[in-house]
Amino acid sequence: MMRDVVRTHMSVLLLLLCELLLAQSGLVSVVALAAATAVAATAALLLCAVAAARTAGPLTPTRIRTAIRDRELRTAFLAQRDPDARGRRRPRAPGRPLPTAA
């Protein structure tokens, strides 16, 4: 089904290219050719994505576990600081405001 769509878009692209080369009508044919090229490229990419999705097998549990383990190793863990721990100075209490330059 997708191959038929791609073939159809490619044939339209070829016809527009022939029109461009034979008539040389200017901007309209160039815009039409660009639109047909974009549609054909999109259809080809979609066809490739569908084919790749069909050929890929299901993920094994081992592969899933390995991915989770790798993600766990990459995750950074930062311990929270304890302000009351031994060796830490107590935070200063707010004092009177310092005079500022005017």
Helices and strands as residue ranges (DSSP letters): H 2-23, H 27-55, H 61-74
